Every structure is written in C-alpha cells, then in structure tokens.
C-alpha cells in the first residue's frame, strides 16, 4: 500500500506487448516496516498543439472541453479516466496518479484557438477527463490562465472539481459571472471523510468542499454539486445526506452519476475494495450488477451515467425527492453565449453564433 495513493498496483497497459514486474526487494524502504517504497509524483511536459477537445456524446451537456493536465494526482480509486494513460504506454494504476503531463502552453493555445475565425462561442467544460484544480495547479496556474483567456473572449465555461482551490480564482469567476459566463460544480462523493481519504487520497476534505460551495455562493457565483460517482453498495445510502449538506452550504443545483468501471478500472477498483472495505465487496458487486443489467460496466450512451432497471429508477427517484425537499434544482442555469468577442475586435452578433 502506498500512502496517499488510490491505486493499489500498476497493471500493464492493455496496448503494450511487453510488461515488467517491479522487484520491491531491490528498493531501500524509507520507513521500517513499510510494505513498498513510496511512489513519487513526476511531471512531464505535454507538447500538444491544441487544447480544445470536442465530443459528440449525446449524454454530455457540453461539446467542448479543456484539460490542462493528463493524469490526475487526486488518485481517486474509481476514476473512469484511468485507462486514458494506457494510450501513453503507461499504467491505469499508479502511473495515472503519479505521472502527470502538463500542457504548459494551454492558455496560449486556447487564445489562438478562440481567435480563429472558425470558432463559434460554445460552452467549454474545464475538466471532462481530469481535474483542472489538482494539487500542481496551485503552482502552475494553467487552469487560471485558461479562465483568463475565456473571460477575455467572453466564452462561457463550466468547471467541475474536487478541490477547494477553485476559490483562489474568485476574482475571475466574479468577472465571468458578471456576464453570466460560468457555472461551478463541486464534486461530493461521500460525507465520510475517513472514506474520502482512502478513496480520493489527495482531494480536498469534505468540509473544505462544502466551505468552497458556501464561499462561491456568497460571491454570487452559480454553484452546484455533483455526487459523482454514486458507488452502489458503498455510498448510495448517502444520497439524501449529501443533497442536504450541499443545499445547506449553498448549492443551487445538483446532479449525480453512477460508478463506471471501464477496462482495467474494474480490477483496480475491486483491488481497492479488497483492501479497504472487504466486508462490503459482495454487496457492492451485487448492487452494481443490479444497475448494469448483470454486468460490472455499461458504456452505452444514455445508460452509462445512470444505469438501467428498477434499481436505477429507485436511485433516480431518491435523488429527485431529496433535491425537491431541499429546494435544489436538477437543472443547471444557462450561460450566455451571446457575449463572445475577440479582444481588439468587435463583439459578434448573435446570428453569427448559430
């Protein structure tokens, strides 16, 4: 077990023909009795020549996203994005949370792409794959740089994060809110901070996330929450209490998604379950199966985020009842796409945007 890490191992990437086994006996342990040497975080420069990614997924509320980082040091044991590291020849396990690629040119690339005549104003998600406010953002400020560009162009954005660091950028968020150009979601998976530390080891505490919601609301920012993911058999019973806590903190709207276990995430997640909550493994497997038509994962559009069948309908009703009771909307506010402008040029007419 590596302290501060969500994954328990580093399985070989699914695209690689060769793999290696680490000889732990060859390492000098830092602490007497330590099972394995600590895995240190490494950062690599990502030389991507573009920053805006497009998608045509019918169940996503945005068509474009920006990810200044590849890999995520938050290390959430369940993260559906882990397999993206396998395209780099790295593991979806410990590599995903310890080998982070940073797009140092992200703000400059974004400015260049928004300034291109072909770009039409559209909601851009700050995340989509990895958290834009993971720990290294405190130093590199790439997400902040991208928000500065979006504000300059008055192009709307949605932010999803598990890190209270988002409040550092209140000045920019206030400026964007001034022209109705931003919505922020704090991700809340559980109110149990002991479970949070084991499952999402390098994320902000529950208290800090709730405080972030309060601070954003008090600043006049459109802020909500995501219970993402709900883990059947482990956190689904917390739905009413999470909605209540988020509402009391100031969340105006909320959504949820169900645990997804694509490719190697399935084995990585249950490896984590076996170490941290082994007495609940049978129940977790059964509840997932109930939601996934007898399987552990379903990648079909329309079903992947919510599941299917009576169990999925019951979860949806429970969430909506809780939101209605605590006056939380299940629909995010609309942002304004008509304010787009190119700095130094004229504001685009609305008919140019559609």
Buried (B, 14 or more C-beta within 10 A) or exposed (E): EBEBBBBBBBBBBEEEEEEEEEEEEEEEEEEEEEEBBBBEBEBEEBEBEEBBBEEEEEEEEBBBBBBBBBBBBBBBBBBBBBBBBBEBEBBBBBBBBBBBBBBBBBBBBBBBBBBEEEBEBBBBBBBBBBBBBBBBBEEBBBBBBBBBBBBBBBBBBBBBBBBBBBBBBBEBBBBBBEBBBBBBBBBBBBBBEEBBBBBBBBBBEBEBBBBBBBBBBEBEBBBBBBBBBBBBBBBBEBBBEBBBBBBEBBBBBBBBBBBBBBBBBBBBBBBBBEEBBEEBBEEBBEBBBBBBEEEBBBEEEEBBBBBBEEBBEEBBEBBEEBBEEBEBBBEBEEBEBBBBBBEEEEEBEEEEEE
